[in-house]
Structure formats: C-alpha cells, structure tokens
Amino acid sequence: SFTALAFVDTRPSPCATPPTFAMTVGGSRASDRAGAGHEPSETSPEELARLLGTDLTRGLTPEQAAEVLRRDGPNELEKPPRPTLLVLFLMQLTGFVIMLLIAAAVASIVVNATGPRKADPLSYTTGIAIMVIVVINAGIAAWTEAKASDALEALTKMTQATIYVVRGGEEVRVDVPTVVRGDLVVLGTGDVVPADLRLCEAEDVKVSEMALTGEPEDVSKTWKMPRREGGPEKLTPENMAFSGCSVTNGKGRGLVVETGMGTRIGRIAQLIADGDGEKPKTRCGCLPDTSSNQTPLQANLEHLGGRIGVMAIVVCIGIFIFGVAMGRTDPSNPETAPWLYMILIAVTLAVAAIPEGIPLCVTISLSIGCKDMVKKHVLVRKLAAVETLGSASVICSDKTGTLTEGKMTMVKMWAGEAQYNVDGKGFDPTVGRITKADGGADASADLAVRTTLLSAILCCNTTLATVTDEETGELRYEPRGNSSEAPIVVAARKVGFLEEAAGDYPRVLEVPFSSSRKMMLTVSDVSGRTQLCDGGMALGEGSKYLAVCKGAPNFIIDYCTEILTPSGSAVPLTDAMKAHVVDVVDEYSSQALRVLAVAVRDMPELPYDASDEDVTTDQKFQACRVGLRFLGLVASIDPDRDG
C-alpha cells in the first residue's frame, strides 16, 4: 500500500502544480514562498539556489536559517498532541472496575440520601470512601505518567538525529528538526536524508528508497538535469533525494526544497491519515481509547472486574426478585413498600461485592516497583508497564552513544609486522601517545607507524576542530565527518600529522566507501617525492600517484601482493604472512575492536584515461586496487560510558 500511495501522490499531473512546492508547511502555503511553481528536479541548482535565496557554496546564513525555521516550523512530521494531566486523570477513570466503583459509590450515596437515615452523615461514609479511593488511584497513575512523559521528551531532545549542513560557509552539525528550506546539506554513506533535497553534487551516490517506494534496490543519483528520452517517467527523479531514505554509497550535497509534512514521506503520511476515513477511537466520547495498548495486568483486571460486576448484578437482581416475591419489608419501618426496601438491600449488597481495594492495591504495588526502577535510572512511562517489564526475556538497546560514549578511539595498531598501543581517550590528540606493545617505548618516529597513519589520513575526509563546550565554556575537540575516520585523524595528530597535511598531496580521485566494495580508495599526486613523508617509506622511482585503500581487512588483503617491512622495504606477501595478518585481525575483533586495514600502491601513471568521461567509478576503482602493498591495521573501540 505504501508503494501505491507513493505512486499516485508523487507523479506530476499536467494540470496540477508540482506537489513538492504546493504543500502547506508551518502554516503557510508553499506557493506563497520562494521557489513556488518550479519543479526542483527540472530546475538547475544555480536557479534553484537563487529562488530559495541561498548560495551553493556558503549555504544560508544562521540568521536566514532562523527566519525560515520561524516561518515554516520544525522539520518533522505531525505528531498527536500530548494529553494534559487532566486528560490523563480522566483516562484512569474509564476502566471497567473503576466505573463499577464509581457507580457503586453514587448508588450508595443516592440510596442513603433517600432512605430513613439521610440526616446521618455516617451513612454516607461508604460512598465517600470509595470515591476517595478512586481519586487517589487515578491521581497516582496520572501523575506518574505525566512526569515520565516529561522526562522522556527531554531525553528525546537530547538524542535527536543530526546532520551536517553548510551555513555561512562552514560545515556545522545541526539537529534534523532545525533543517530548513534552502539549507545546503552534506550527505555521506550511512546518513539518512533529513528532508527532500535537490542534489547539486553527487559522487557515486546511491540511495535506498525502500521507505518511500518499497523497492529493495539502491537507486543511483546524480546532480545533472534529467534527460527526456520519451520512456516511462520515473517514480523518483534521479537528481532528488527524499526524506527518510538512507545513503548507501558515495557522498554529495543537496539543497533542501521541502521539510516536514511538505516532503513526499510527509504527504504519504497525510494521505494514510486522511484515507483511513475514521476518527481516532475514543472512550466516553472524548478521551483517547488506549484499550489496544493494555498490558496483561490491565487486561486481566478488566476481565476480573467484568466477571465480578456481572455476578454481583445477577445476584442482586435475584435477591431483589425473591425479596419482593416474599414480601420482605424494613423491620424498623414495616409500612415501607417491599420493592423499595429490597432496592436498598440489593444496592447495598452490590456495593459490598465490588472490590474497591483492588485498584488502589495494584497502583501502590506498581508505584513501589516504579520507584525501584527509578533508582536503577530506568524511566517508566506507563505505570502498568512495570509488571510487563518483569516478563521480558530479551531487552534490545542501542549501543553507540547510549551504552557507550559515541567517541571512537584508536587503541591498537599493527604495522611493519609489529604491534603498537595507542593511549588516550576521546578526541583530544594532546592526551596519550603511540608506544610499542613490546617494551612500551615511544613509537612516534617509527617508519611503519608514520607511513600507515599518513596514508590513512590521505584516504579520510574527516577533520578535527576545536569548539567551546556550551556547559563548561572549555575548549574541546570535535570531529567533523565519518565516525570511523575520527580515531585515525586523532592518532595521526599524536605523531605530528595534521589532517591539513593531505593538502600537500592533491587528490585526483576518490571512490567513496560502499557496502559492496567494503573499502574507500583515493589517488593522490606525489610527483617530485622520493619518500612519502619525513621518516616514511620510500616511493618507487618515477612515482607520480599514490593509491590508498582503507577498509575491511579481509577484502583489502586479497588485493595485496606486497607487505611493508620495519625497514621500509616491500617484500612479497606470502600465504603464511596473510594468515598471520588474519590472526591479528581475529585477535583485535575478539576484543570488540573495529579493525580497518590500510594498503597503498605507488604508480608512475594513472591506470585509466582521466580525460575519458565514459570511464565509470567502478572501472577506475578496479584499475587502481590491484597490486597493493599492505601497510597495517588500525583498531578502535567506542569506550563504555562511566557507570
């Protein structure tokens, strides 16, 4: 059904305004804004940037972004409003047992108010006591849920998805809800597209559009204008990337053309909501119906309450019938009609039969359990969920950034047939050093270490910046780019290599990492050099280019024919040495380390025709990855959070 909805909704109609620019977002129609009436996929990036008031190089300014965010609203799908504390309180009163108790309390008060003891205040104690129990029970449950919802909302804001955008000429990481129309978004492998984008740069970009179209195959994307070949129109233009789709390969940049409910996924969500044709289910006319989300305990209590209620009513009706038939009258007032006296008896029995203590006892027990969970730093939103949690046999949790710090740190290296330890924690390159695993001597000047780390940063796009911590006001280091490359950049700085050093080796080719290749490849210009760097390996005579591969060890080692020795020379890579490298990888992997291999190839000429535009990225990759020299391994870990 998702595929059909997407197809019907997104195909342009010759008599309709293109849907991407005709949606209402943030209270204003897109047709009243810049860019209305232009289909983004058929508009050049330069023209689209002009219409959106942005720049293809510098993006929006922070002030412009704030103004657009104020006008259009946050970049998120519509969510149902949170119930207020009063609504939560009233929702607790809709349970069958609670309604029986309320009915019994009202009946008790009414019967006593019309009986001979109506002037005696003590005659109303039963009804009042039941009402007090009901109010306390509902109050505890509503207050617990409201406080837990506040805490969960605050936690959600702390863990919002982020994406890199260019604002004021600088790449900055922002929360996805703050992305606005006109933003220049930076995409890389593994990113989830935050909004509908018109691509303006695309290097071997592939996107999974399964969430939008249902098709399992990745879709290749380009920044170029679509060609008119007279064939069937594509469901998704090849120069557009849509919100919710994940980037599976390559890197690129794109202009945001729609956000929130104006995106295609937002339109599908709106169509589904409108197409149901049913109003949200309610109880008692206005309260949300949560019966489908009941826990086993709640369902069992409802079932128990129903059985008790039905049995009590049946018994009371039977007693009423028999009493009237036998002519029973009030001994203290024989003149009272039998039916009136038996009504009083039946209602009294019904009130006595309803277990008014059950809801309060259950609520108090669950509250104690909830309190114990809070001591363990566990938030419980629904009070009744405490009982269900006790039945859980498997708990699934996100690891990165939740159980761990989300700061990949290099801890070990293997290069030049030797092992090294990397000290430090986090992204601060001034803390820790690289030492030999055998003896602990400083290894910053070792040829294999310097060669491996410099080659690795030549195959990285991540940089390390200093930012001011908003809470403490102190400067701290923050990586900008791929999390797997961050530990390499930090370790390289510990031996004196800044990531800016890559500028001394002009990059002539980049093949981004992909799930199929399992590696990234770059080719850099090393013309005029006899060695890679000071204290590094020697380059072959006449070498002009250096290909560097970084990725999965078991894939890279299959393309290697040589291996770097401690002296800097290259020797043939034998099967025995391959087996030894695999053993090292297995050893690191058994310690929960993420292992990457680094290999190079120096070349006198490019192994492909750089002037031939018909040569594909895959063909260039296959031409450069052969005959590699294995340099070493880098192993990183995401440290556990304290506590």
Protein Blocks (a to p, Z undefined) as FASTA:
>chain_A
ZZmmmmmmmmccfkbccfklmcceehiafklpghihiafklpcfklmmmmnopafklopa
fklmmmmmmmnopadddddddddfklmmmmmmmpmklmmmmmmmmmmmmmmmmmmklmpm
klmmmmmmmmmmmmmmmmmmmmmmmmmmmmmmmmmmmmgccddddeehiacdddfklpce
hiacdddehiacfbdcddfbdehiacdfklmnopabdcdddfbdcddehiacdfbdckbc
cehiacfedcdddddfbgcjlmmklmmmmmmmmmnopacddeehlaccfklmccfklmmm
mmmmmmmmmmmmmmmmmmmmmmmmnopacfklmmbcfklmmmmmmmmmmmmmpcfklmmm
mmmmmmmmmmmmmmnopacfblmlmmmmmmpcbdcddfehplmnoiacdfbdceehiacd
dededjbfkgocdddfbhopafklgmklmmmmmmmmmmccbdcdddddfklopacddded
jfklmmmmmmmmmnopafklmmmmccfbdcdddfklopacddddfehiabfbghiacdde
hiabdcdddddfklmmmmpcbdcdfkopacdddfklmmmmmmmmmmmmmnopacdddddd
ddfbdcbdfklmkbcfklmmmmmmgoiacfbdcdddddddeZZ
